[in-house]
Amino acid sequence: MDGSGGQDELRGTRVGLADVRRLEDSVAELRALDYRYGGGACRVAVESRLPAAVALLEGVSKAVVLARLYTAVADLYNLAGWTNFDQDRPEAALAAFARALELAAEAGNDDIQANIRYRVGRLHLHYGAVDAALEEFARGRDAALLAHSKLAQAILSANQAWAHAKKGDVTAALTYLRRARGEFAEAEGRVPAPWAAFFGTTDMAAMIGTVHVELAQVVDIRHGRDGIPALTEAIEGYRRGMRRSRSLTMIWLATVHALDGDLDVATAVGREAIELAGALRSPRTRQRLHSLSAAARRYSGNADAQEIVDRIDDLGHSGR
């Protein structure tokens, strides 16, 4: 739908639950594209839907419909923020997340506010602003507690563990990780909100592995070894269509093996991770390859290590 034309058509009309459901379904379809193929597969489509989605707010007369519609529009902005982040567009991402938070507050929806805070925190974490990430994760956790959402709490706790691992704080990282596992277990059997539905058993395993890989890089390789079973479980759990998630997790697994000197294994796992990253429209995924390259560069003169470095360099030079 064309943005301005959509506004003209919808202004002054009566908007009902059927309209909200259509918007929710559209967001779900776009989120599935992002999850499978990267933000580049749908960012433009997401942003093109924003004006018409906002225009829907003008035609609502019932409070119950308005609250649900505010949530749906907030989630569309939430997805716009995430796809921009995945495309290495942090300023655009933060602007979209800020608008998503405004709309979520209008909806009175603490659960989606928790999810947006988690995603803002992930952006800060990716760009090395760990303290800013921890602040967002803490605010997100406060919202998750207000929402009585154990799944949201688990997501925030797991990411707090990751941030503390980046700071080299082993005790805090493992403490938050234990809390995340407990909260995740308590969330079992509850129907998740669409913006949090991605976080299942496989993603929990991936987060456990991620925390251990981070500790392996900044503290001691033994932490990485402890994470190998979880990373392996996650890779086996991701369906073949989940290319971004598989690639991100395989990069971590290859990095652990490279750090530990298991370069033949690192090369075998790394080949598939690099191939998947190259096929994705996700600069964020390719940026994670820097960790694998850095680990491999520790072994100058080793043929397997050099293959990893060369493949990652070639991908960077390809301009994908």
MIKE-530321 format. One line per 4 residues: number of its first residue (from 1); their letters; for each residue x, y, z of N, C-alpha, C. Coordinates in pm, whole numbers, plus 50000, padded with zeros to 5 digits. Layout:
BEGIN
NUM	A	X Y Z X Y Z X Y Z; ...
END
This chain:
BEGIN
1	MDGS	50085 49880 50000 50000 50000 50000 50087 50123 50000; 50063 50219 49914 50137 50343 49910 50110 50423 50036; 50218 50482 50095 50204 50546 50225 50101 50657 50227; 50117 50759 50141 50026 50873 50147 49886 50837 50103
5	GGQD	49877 50751 49999 49744 50709 49953 49671 50632 50059; 49746 50549 50134 49684 50472 50241 49625 50561 50347; 49697 50672 50377 49645 50764 50478 49516 50830 50431; 49511 50872 50305 49391 50937 50253 49271 50844 50258
9	ELRG	49296 50718 50226 49187 50622 50221 49134 50590 50361; 49226 50588 50461 49186 50540 50592 49138 50651 50686; 49176 50776 50655 49141 50885 50745 48989 50899 50755; 48943 50897 50880 48802 50917 50902 48718 50790 50891
13	TRVG	48780 50678 50856 48704 50554 50847 48702 50485 50982; 48611 50390 50995 48602 50315 51120 48695 50194 51112; 48785 50185 51206 48883 50076 51209 48841 49978 51318; 48837 49850 51282 48796 49748 51377 48903 49642 51397
17	LADV	48865 49537 51472 48960 49431 51503 49010 49359 51378; 48929 49350 51275 48972 49284 51152 49091 49358 51091; 49090 49491 51097 49202 49570 51047 49327 49547 51131; 49308 49537 51261 49422 49514 51350 49482 49377 51322
21	RRLE	49395 49278 51304 49445 49142 51277 49524 49139 51147; 49479 49210 51047 49553 49213 50920 49691 49274 50940; 49698 49378 51021 49827 49440 51048 49916 49342 51126; 49860 49276 51224 49937 49179 51303 49989 49066 51214
25	DSVA	49905 49019 51123 49947 48912 51031 50060 48960 50939; 50050 49085 50895 50152 49141 50809 50286 49150 50882; 50282 49194 51007 50405 49203 51087 50465 49063 51105; 50380 48965 51131 50429 48827 51149 50497 48776 51024
29	ELRA	50440 48803 50909 50500 48758 50783 50635 48825 50759; 50641 48954 50784 50765 49028 50765 50872 48983 50865; 50830 48957 50988 50926 48910 51089 50983 48774 51049; 50902 48688 50990 50950 48558 50946 51056 48574 50836
33	LDYR	51036 48669 50746 51136 48695 50642 51268 48743 50703; 51257 48834 50799 51377 48883 50865 51451 48770 50934; 51377 48686 51004 51436 48578 51082 51509 48478 50992; 51452 48452 50875 51510 48351 50786 51624 48407 50700
37	YGGG	51606 48529 50648 51697 48576 50543 51773 48703 50577; 51742 48766 50690 51810 48889 50727 51726 49013 50701; 51764 49122 50767 51687 49245 50758 51675 49301 50618; 51776 49274 50535 51772 49325 50398 51662 49265 50314
41	ACRV	51606 49153 50359 51500 49087 50285 51365 49156 50302; 51354 49243 50404 51221 49301 50430 51223 49442 50486; 51339 49501 50510 51341 49633 50574 51258 49736 50497; 51276 49742 50366 51204 49841 50285 51053 49815 50294
45	AVES	51014 49689 50289 50872 49655 50298 50815 49694 50434; 50893 49672 50539 50848 49712 50673 50826 49863 50679; 50924 49938 50633 50914 50083 50642 50802 50139 50553; 50777 50072 50441 50671 50120 50353 50532 50106 50415
49	RLPA	50518 50018 50513 50389 49995 50578 50364 50090 50696; 50466 50159 50739 50451 50242 50859 50348 50354 50844; 50350 50435 50736 50252 50545 50728 50106 50498 50733; 50075 50392 50659 49936 50343 50659 49899 50284 50794
53	AVAL	49996 50220 50860 49968 50164 50993 49939 50275 51092; 50018 50382 51089 49995 50496 51178 49859 50561 51147; 49824 50569 51019 49696 50630 50979 49577 50554 51036; 49592 50424 51059 49483 50346 51117 49442 50400 51254
57	LEGV	49538 50456 51327 49509 50505 51461 49404 50616 51461; 49390 50684 51348 49295 50795 51338 49150 50748 51325; 49132 50622 51289 48997 50576 51262 48938 50486 51369; 49001 50482 51486 48955 50391 51592 48866 50464 51690
61	SKAV	48754 50401 51723 48661 50463 51818 48651 50383 51949; 48684 50254 51946 48671 50170 52065 48806 50157 52136; 48805 50176 52269 48929 50173 52347 49000 50038 52337; 48924 49929 52338 48985 49796 52334 49056 49774 52202
65	VLAR	48999 49826 52094 49064 49815 51963 49186 49905 51957; 49176 50023 52015 49285 50119 52009 49410 50066 52081; 49392 50005 52197 49507 49952 52271 49578 49843 52192; 49498 49755 52131 49558 49647 52051 49625 49704 51925
69	LYTA	49565 49806 51867 49622 49866 51747 49753 49939 51780; 49756 50011 51891 49880 50075 51932 49991 49971 51948; 49956 49856 52005 50055 49749 52022 50104 49698 51887; 50012 49680 51793 50049 49629 51661 50139 49728 51586
73	VADL	50106 49856 51594 50188 49957 51527 50324 49968 51597; 50324 49958 51729 50450 49958 51803 50539 49842 51759; 50476 49727 51737 50554 49610 51695 50610 49626 51554; 50534 49696 51467 50586 49723 51333 50709 49814 51342
77	YNLA	50703 49917 51426 50821 50001 51447 50934 49922 51513; 50898 49832 51602 50996 49745 51666 51071 49663 51561; 50995 49610 51466 51056 49533 51357 51138 49622 51265; 51091 49745 51242 51168 49839 51161 51303 49867 51227
81	GWTN	51301 49883 51359 51426 49905 51431 51520 49787 51417; 51467 49667 51430 51550 49546 51425 51608 49524 51286; 51529 49546 51183 51579 49524 51047 51683 49630 51010; 51666 49752 51059 51768 49854 51037 51897 49818 51111
85	FDQD	51884 49769 51231 52001 49723 51307 52072 49612 51230; 51998 49517 51179 52058 49406 51106 52127 49453 50979; 52085 49569 50927 52144 49626 50807 52254 49728 50840; 52296 49732 50966 52404 49821 51009 52364 49967 50991
89	RPEA	52241 49998 51029 52189 50136 51023 52145 50174 51165; 52241 50193 51257 52205 50211 51398 52122 50335 51428; 52148 50447 51360 52070 50568 51389 51924 50551 51350; 51901 50493 51232 51763 50468 51190 51696 50368 51283
93	ALAA	51773 50269 51328 51719 50168 51419 51676 50232 51550; 51761 50316 51607 51728 50378 51735 51607 50470 51724; 51593 50539 51610 51477 50625 51590 51349 50542 51585; 51354 50429 51517 51236 50342 51509 51203 50282 51645
97	FARA	51305 50240 51719 51281 50184 51852 51220 50289 51945; 51265 50414 51934 51211 50520 52018 51062 50540 51991; 51025 50538 51864 50882 50552 51829 50804 50430 51877; 50864 50313 51865 50797 50191 51913 50769 50200 52063
101	LELA	50865 50253 52139 50845 50266 52283 50732 50364 52316; 50723 50474 52240 50615 50570 52261 50478 50505 52240; 50467 50430 52133 50340 50365 52101 50307 50255 52201; 50409 50180 52244 50387 50074 52342 50340 50133 52474
105	AEAG	50394 50249 52511 50349 50317 52633 50204 50362 52619; 50167 50413 52502 50028 50452 52476 49935 50332 52489; 49985 50216 52447 49905 50093 52457 49898 50041 52599; 49989 50088 52685 49996 50035 52820 50045 49892 52823
109	NDDI	50129 49857 52724 50174 49719 52708 50318 49705 52757; 50334 49654 52879 50468 49639 52937 50548 49529 52869; 50479 49426 52821 50550 49313 52761 50625 49355 52636; 50560 49431 52546 50629 49472 52425 50735 49578 52458
113	QANI	50712 49659 52562 50816 49753 52604 50942 49678 52647; 50923 49566 52716 51038 49485 52756 51113 49434 52634; 51038 49393 52531 51101 49340 52411 51176 49448 52335; 51120 49566 52327 51187 49676 52258 51316 49713 52331
117	RYRV	51309 49720 52465 51429 49750 52543 51537 49643 52519; 51496 49518 52511 51592 49410 52482 51661 49435 52349; 51585 49475 52248 51643 49494 52115 51734 49618 52110; 51696 49724 52180 51784 49840 52189 51915 49800 52258
121	GRLH	51902 49721 52363 52021 49674 52434 52111 49591 52344; 52050 49508 52261 52130 49426 52169 52206 49514 52070; 52143 49621 52026 52213 49712 51936 52336 49771 52006; 52318 49822 52126 52431 49878 52199 52539 49773 52222
125	LHYG	52499 49652 52254 52596 49545 52279 52678 49515 52154; 52611 49513 52040 52679 49483 51913 52787 49587 51882; 52759 49712 51915 52853 49819 51884 52949 49851 52000; 52950 49765 52100 53049 49776 52207 53012 49868 52321
129	AVDA	52891 49922 52324 52847 50010 52433 52782 49923 52541; 52864 49851 52615 52813 49748 52706 52734 49808 52822; 52782 49918 52878 52709 49979 52990 52571 50030 52945; 52565 50089 52825 52436 50134 52772 52343 50014 52751
133	ALEE	52401 49904 52706 52322 49782 52686 52265 49733 52819; 52349 49730 52922 52304 49684 53053 52192 49772 53108; 52200 49902 53081 52094 49993 53126 51962 49960 53057; 51967 49935 52926 51845 49899 52853 51790 49765 52900
137	FARG	51879 49668 52920 51833 49537 52965 51767 49547 53103; 51823 49630 53191 51764 49648 53324 51626 49711 53315; 51612 49813 53229 51481 49877 53212 51382 49780 53147; 51432 49700 53056 51347 49599 52995 51300 49496 53096
141	RDAA	51391 49459 53185 51353 49360 53288 51246 49417 53382; 51259 49545 53415 51155 49608 53497 51019 49599 53429; 51017 49624 53298 50891 49613 53223 50842 49470 53219; 50934 49375 53204 50895 49234 53200 50833 49189 53332
145	LLAH	50886 49242 53443 50830 49210 53574 50689 49267 53588; 50670 49391 53539 50536 49450 53542 50438 49370 53457; 50489 49312 53348 50404 49234 53258 50382 49091 53307; 50452 49052 53414 50445 48915 53466 50477 48814 53356
149	SKLA	50573 48849 53270 50611 48762 53157 50742 48693 53189; 50736 48565 53220 50857 48489 53250 50947 48476 53127; 50885 48466 53007 50967 48454 52887 51044 48583 52863; 50979 48697 52877 51049 48825 52862 51159 48838 52966
153	QAIL	51132 48795 53087 51234 48800 53191 51353 48713 53154; 51327 48595 53099 51435 48504 53059 51520 48565 52949; 51454 48628 52851 51528 48692 52741 51618 48802 52795; 51565 48885 52884 51645 48995 52940 51758 48942 53027
157	SANQ	51731 48842 53108 51835 48787 53195 51948 48725 53112; 51913 48654 53006 52014 48592 52921 52103 48698 52857; 52042 48809 52817 52121 48915 52754 52201 48994 52856; 52151 49005 52977 52233 49064 53083 52356 48976 53108
161	AWAH	52337 48845 53102 52451 48754 53117 52554 48777 53008; 52506 48794 52884 52597 48819 52771 52677 48948 52793; 52609 49054 52836 52676 49181 52857 52782 49170 52966; 52750 49102 53075 52849 49085 53182 52966 48998 53135
165	AKKG	52937 48902 53047 53046 48821 52991 53140 48908 52909; 53084 49002 52833 53168 49094 52755 53259 49177 52844; 53214 49204 52966 53295 49281 53061 53394 49192 53136; 53387 49061 53110 53478 48968 53176 53438 48933 53317
169	DVTA	53313 48961 53356 53264 48933 53491 53201 48794 53491; 53281 48695 53524 53236 48556 53517 53122 48529 53614; 53137 48577 53738 53035 48551 53840 52900 48607 53799; 52898 48732 53757 52771 48794 53717 52714 48726 53594
173	ALTY	52798 48695 53496 52751 48632 53373 52683 48500 53402; 52746 48417 53482 52690 48285 53510 52569 48294 53603; 52567 48394 53691 52452 48413 53779 52328 48451 53699; 52343 48548 53607 52230 48589 53524 52188 48475 53430
177	LRRA	52283 48397 53385 52250 48285 53297 52168 48180 53371; 52204 48152 53494 52125 48058 53574 51983 48111 53594; 51973 48241 53620 51840 48300 53639 51758 48289 53510; 51822 48313 53397 51752 48302 53269 51700 48161 53246
181	RGEF	51779 48063 53279 51736 47924 53260 51617 47891 53349; 51619 47942 53472 51507 47918 53563 51380 47986 53515; 51392 48109 53470 51276 48183 53419 51222 48118 53293; 51313 48071 53209 51269 48006 53085 51190 47879 53117
185	AEAE	51235 47805 53215 51164 47683 53256 51025 47718 53309; 51014 47827 53382 50884 47869 53436 50789 47917 53327; 50845 47963 53215 50761 48012 53105 50704 47899 53020; 50750 47778 53041 50706 47665 52959 50555 47645 52968
189	GRVP	50493 47626 52853 50349 47602 52848 50266 47727 52830; 50327 47845 52841 50255 47969 52820 50270 48013 52675; 50163 48064 52619 50167 48109 52478 50245 48239 52471; 50353 48244 52393 50435 48365 52389 50374 48474 52303
193	APWA	50408 48598 52333 50369 48711 52247 50445 48698 52115; 50388 48748 52005 50452 48729 51875 50593 48786 51866; 50620 48897 51935 50752 48958 51929 50856 48880 52009; 50811 48785 52093 50904 48706 52173 50900 48558 52137
197	AFFG	50814 48523 52042 50792 48381 52011 50917 48313 51955; 51011 48391 51901 51133 48333 51846 51214 48261 51953; 51198 48303 52079 51289 48256 52185 51237 48126 52245; 51275 48016 52181 51238 47884 52230 51359 47812 52286
201	TTDM	51346 47680 52298 51453 47599 52356 51584 47614 52279; 51574 47620 52147 51694 47633 52065 51764 47766 52089; 51687 47874 52099 51749 48005 52121 51806 48016 52262; 51743 47949 52358 51799 47947 52493 51935 47878 52491
205	AAMI	51943 47768 52418 52071 47697 52406 52176 47785 52338; 52133 47859 52234 52225 47949 52165 52278 48057 52258; 52191 48110 52346 52235 48213 52440 52331 48157 52544; 52306 48036 52589 52399 47973 52683 52537 47961 52618
209	GTVH	52539 47913 52493 52665 47902 52421 52730 48037 52399; 52649 48137 52366 52702 48272 52340 52774 48328 52462; 52714 48315 52579 52776 48366 52701 52910 48298 52724; 52915 48168 52702 53040 48095 52724 53146 48132 52621
213	VELA	53105 48156 52498 53202 48198 52396 53259 48334 52430; 53174 48423 52475 53221 48557 52512 53323 48548 52624; 53294 48465 52724 53389 48446 52835 53519 48382 52785; 53507 48294 52687 53627 48231 52631 53717 48334 52565
217	QVVD	53656 48434 52503 53735 48535 52432 53802 48635 52526; 53737 48666 52638 53790 48772 52723 53846 48723 52856; 53818 48595 52893 53864 48545 53022 53952 48421 53005; 53892 48308 52964 53967 48182 52955 53895 48088 52860
221	IRHG	53970 48017 52778 53913 47928 52678 53828 47817 52739; 53854 47782 52864 53776 47673 52925 53627 47705 52925; 53593 47832 52933 53451 47869 52929 53390 47834 52793; 53466 47850 52688 53418 47814 52555 53392 47665 52543
225	RDGI	53480 47588 52600 53459 47442 52596 53328 47405 52665; 53299 47475 52775 53173 47447 52847 53051 47481 52762; 53070 47572 52665 52957 47613 52582 52935 47531 52458; 53029 47444 52425 53018 47367 52300 52891 47282 52294
229	PALT	52854 47210 52400 52731 47129 52391 52606 47214 52361; 52597 47332 52423 52480 47417 52400 52479 47470 52257; 52596 47510 52206 52603 47558 52068 52566 47448 51970; 52614 47329 51996 52582 47215 51908 52433 47185 51910
233	EAIE	52374 47191 52029 52229 47169 52042 52151 47274 51964; 52196 47399 51973 52125 47507 51903 52134 47488 51752; 52252 47456 51701 52270 47439 51557 52183 47325 51506; 52176 47218 51582 52091 47105 51543 51943 47142 51551
237	GYRR	51909 47235 51639 51769 47273 51657 51717 47370 51554; 51806 47452 51497 51761 47547 51396 51730 47476 51265; 51610 47500 51213 51576 47441 51084 51662 47503 50975; 51674 47432 50864 51761 47477 50755 51722 47617 50706
241	GMRR	51593 47649 50717 51549 47780 50672 51594 47894 50763; 51633 47861 50886 51675 47963 50982 51822 47998 50958; 51850 48056 50842 51989 48075 50799 52066 48170 50889; 52006 48281 50925 52080 48378 51007 52115 48318 51143
245	SRSL	52017 48257 51208 52042 48200 51340 52147 48090 51334; 52137 48005 51230 52237 47898 51214 52376 47957 51192; 52385 48057 51106 52515 48115 51077 52575 48181 51201; 52497 48261 51272 52547 48328 51391 52598 48227 51494
249	TMIW	52524 48119 51512 52563 48019 51612 52683 47938 51565; 52688 47907 51436 52802 47832 51383 52929 47916 51388; 52917 48046 51373 53034 48133 51387 53090 48122 51528; 53000 48122 51628 53048 48106 51766 53116 47971 51786
253	LATV	53056 47865 51733 53114 47732 51752 53251 47724 51685; 53263 47776 51565 53392 47777 51496 53494 47860 51574; 53448 47971 51633 53538 48057 51710 53593 47984 51831; 53507 47912 51903 53553 47835 52020 53661 47735 51979
257	HALD	53636 47661 51871 53734 47562 51828 53863 47627 51781; 53853 47742 51717 53974 47813 51675 54054 47861 51795; 53985 47917 51895 54053 47962 52015 54125 47847 52086; 54065 47729 52078 54120 47612 52147 54224 47539 52064
261	GDLD	54248 47587 51941 54348 47523 51856 54298 47406 51776; 54166 47379 51782 54107 47271 51702 54076 47327 51563; 54179 47353 51487 54162 47431 51365 54097 47354 51252; 54113 47220 51252 54045 47142 51148 53894 47148 51168
265	VATA	53849 47139 51295 53707 47148 51325 53658 47290 51299; 53736 47389 51342 53698 47528 51322 53680 47559 51174; 53768 47502 51091 53759 47527 50947 53635 47462 50887; 53607 47340 50928 53490 47268 50875 53361 47340 50913
269	VGRE	53348 47380 51039 53229 47451 51084 53225 47591 51022; 53343 47654 51016 53351 47789 50965 53310 47800 50819; 53343 47698 50740 53307 47702 50597 53157 47722 50580; 53077 47642 50651 52932 47654 50637 52883 47786 50694
273	AIEL	52940 47828 50807 52898 47955 50868 52924 48071 50773; 53039 48071 50708 53075 48179 50616 52987 48174 50492; 52961 48053 50443 52873 48040 50326 52733 48092 50355; 52681 48058 50472 52548 48106 50510 52549 48258 50525
277	AGAL	52653 48311 50590 52661 48456 50610 52666 48529 50476; 52735 48470 50380 52745 48533 50249 52614 48535 50173; 52526 48440 50203 52397 48432 50133 52291 48519 50197; 52319 48569 50317 52221 48649 50390 52232 48797 50357
281	RSPR	52121 48866 50371 52121 49012 50358 52126 49071 50498; 52240 49044 50565 52255 49078 50706 52400 49116 50736; 52436 49244 50720 52571 49287 50757 52607 49252 50901; 52508 49253 50991 52536 49220 51131 52596 49080 51143
285	TRQR	52544 48986 51065 52596 48850 51071 52740 48846 51022; 52768 48915 50913 52904 48917 50861 53000 48985 50958; 52951 49083 51032 53037 49150 51129 53079 49055 51241; 52994 48959 51275 53033 48864 51379 53150 48777 51335
289	LHSL	53169 48763 51205 53283 48685 51154 53417 48744 51197; 53419 48870 51240 53543 48931 51286 53601 48855 51404; 53512 48802 51491 53559 48725 51607 53627 48597 51562; 53570 48530 51463 53629 48406 51412 53763 48436 51344
293	SAAA	53767 48542 51265 53891 48579 51198 54001 48611 51298; 53966 48684 51405 54064 48720 51506 54118 48596 51576; 54030 48500 51603 54075 48376 51667 54168 48297 51575; 54136 48292 51447 54219 48217 51352 54354 48284 51330
297	RRYS	54359 48416 51337 54485 48489 51313 54588 48463 51422; 54548 48403 51531 54644 48369 51636 54740 48259 51590; 54703 48189 51484 54782 48074 51440 54841 48103 51302; 54925 48204 51295 54986 48238 51166 55073 48122 51118
301	GNAD	55063 48094 50989 55140 47984 50931 55064 47854 50925; 54950 47843 50997 54870 47720 50992 54774 47728 50873; 54772 47623 50791 54693 47625 50668 54543 47637 50695; 54494 47563 50796 54351 47570 50828 54312 47710 50876
305	AQEI	54396 47767 50963 54368 47901 51013 54370 48002 50899; 54464 47986 50807 54473 48080 50696 54353 48069 50604; 54300 47946 50589 54181 47928 50506 54063 48007 50563; 54047 48000 50696 53939 48075 50760 53954 48224 50735
309	VDRI	54076 48275 50757 54101 48418 50738 54075 48459 50593; 54124 48377 50500 54108 48411 50358 53962 48411 50316; 53884 48313 50364 53743 48305 50327 53666 48427 50380; 53698 48468 50503 53630 48584 50561 53671 48711 50487
313	DDLG	53800 48723 50455 53847 48838 50379 53781 48845 50242; 53770 48730 50177 53707 48725 50044 53561 48769 50050; 53493 48728 50157 53353 48768 50172 53343 48920 50191; 53436 48975 50269 53434 49119 50289 53463 49195 50161
317	HSGR	53551 49140 50078 53589 49208 49953 53482 49195 49845; 53393 49095 49864 53291 49072 49761 53188 49183 49757; 53180 49260 49864 53084 49371 49870 52941 49326 49893; 52923 49205 49947 52788 49155 49972 52724 49235 50084
END
